[in-house]
Amino acid sequence: MNRLNLTVSNIVKKVGQIIDHNNKLDAENQVLKQEIADLKENITEYNEIIQKLNDQISLMRLSTNNEQNIAQNKEMNERITQYIKDIDKCLKLLQ
């Protein structure tokens, strides 16, 4: 009977250890779930920041392209003006 009591006592002790370990794992699981939720929130915020930065990059590219187009248009206007002057000179020479 004493041996049976020892076995039962050992089983009760092991069950208690398993329950304690399970409780610790549950607590750790809750902490990890909260960390995951926080990280998902951070990812969402960072994605919004990335989108805003991409929008700014697009605007900057458009602005740069617009400035280049303005410079090219100015150069083309100067060349056209020069061609018109040259044509006027040729017409005067023909008269």
C-alpha positions as CSV (number, residue, x, y, z in Angstrom):
1,M,0.0,0.0,0.0
2,N,2.9,2.4,0.8
3,R,4.3,1.9,-2.7
4,L,0.9,2.7,-4.2
5,N,0.7,5.9,-2.1
6,L,4.2,6.9,-3.3
7,T,3.1,6.3,-6.9
8,V,-0.1,8.3,-6.5
9,S,1.8,11.0,-4.8
10,N,4.4,11.1,-7.6
11,I,1.5,11.3,-10.2
12,V,-0.1,14.1,-8.3
13,K,3.2,15.9,-8.1
14,K,3.8,15.5,-11.8
15,V,0.3,16.6,-12.7
16,G,0.9,19.7,-10.5
17,Q,4.1,20.4,-12.4
18,I,2.4,20.0,-15.7
19,I,-0.4,22.3,-14.6
20,D,2.2,24.9,-13.5
21,H,4.1,24.5,-16.8
22,N,0.8,24.9,-18.7
23,N,-0.1,28.1,-16.9
24,K,3.4,29.5,-17.6
25,L,3.0,28.6,-21.3
26,D,-0.5,30.2,-21.4
27,A,0.9,33.4,-19.9
28,E,3.8,33.4,-22.4
29,N,1.3,32.7,-25.2
30,Q,-0.7,35.8,-24.2
31,V,2.4,37.9,-24.2
32,L,3.4,36.6,-27.7
33,K,-0.1,37.2,-29.0
34,Q,0.1,40.8,-27.8
35,E,3.5,41.3,-29.4
36,I,2.1,39.9,-32.7
37,A,-0.8,42.4,-32.5
38,D,1.6,45.3,-31.8
39,L,3.9,44.2,-34.7
40,K,0.9,44.0,-37.1
41,E,-0.1,47.5,-36.1
42,N,3.5,48.7,-36.7
43,I,3.5,47.1,-40.1
44,T,0.3,48.9,-41.0
45,E,1.7,52.2,-39.9
46,Y,4.9,51.6,-41.8
47,N,3.0,50.7,-44.9
48,E,1.1,53.9,-44.7
49,I,4.4,55.8,-44.3
50,I,5.8,54.0,-47.3
51,Q,2.8,54.8,-49.4
52,K,3.1,58.5,-48.5
53,L,6.8,58.5,-49.3
54,N,6.1,56.8,-52.7
55,D,3.5,59.5,-53.4
56,Q,6.1,62.2,-52.6
57,I,8.6,60.5,-54.8
58,S,6.1,60.5,-57.7
59,L,5.4,64.2,-57.2
60,M,9.1,65.0,-57.1
61,R,9.6,63.0,-60.3
62,L,6.7,64.8,-62.0
63,S,8.2,68.1,-60.8
64,T,11.6,67.3,-62.1
65,N,10.2,66.2,-65.4
66,N,8.1,69.4,-65.6
67,E,11.2,71.5,-65.0
68,Q,13.1,69.5,-67.7
69,N,10.2,70.0,-70.1
70,I,10.2,73.8,-69.4
71,A,13.9,73.9,-70.1
72,Q,13.5,72.0,-73.3
73,N,10.5,74.2,-74.4
74,K,12.6,77.3,-73.7
75,E,15.5,75.9,-75.8
76,M,13.1,75.0,-78.6
77,N,11.5,78.5,-78.5
78,E,15.0,80.0,-78.8
79,R,15.8,77.8,-81.8
80,I,12.5,78.6,-83.5
81,T,13.1,82.3,-82.9
82,Q,16.6,82.0,-84.4
83,Y,15.2,80.1,-87.4
84,I,12.6,82.8,-88.0
85,K,15.3,85.5,-87.8
86,D,17.3,83.5,-90.3
87,I,14.3,83.1,-92.6
88,D,13.6,86.9,-92.4
89,K,17.2,87.6,-93.4
90,C,16.9,85.3,-96.3
91,L,13.7,87.0,-97.4
92,K,15.3,90.4,-97.2
93,L,18.2,89.2,-99.3
94,L,15.8,87.9,-101.9
95,Q,14.0,91.2,-102.2
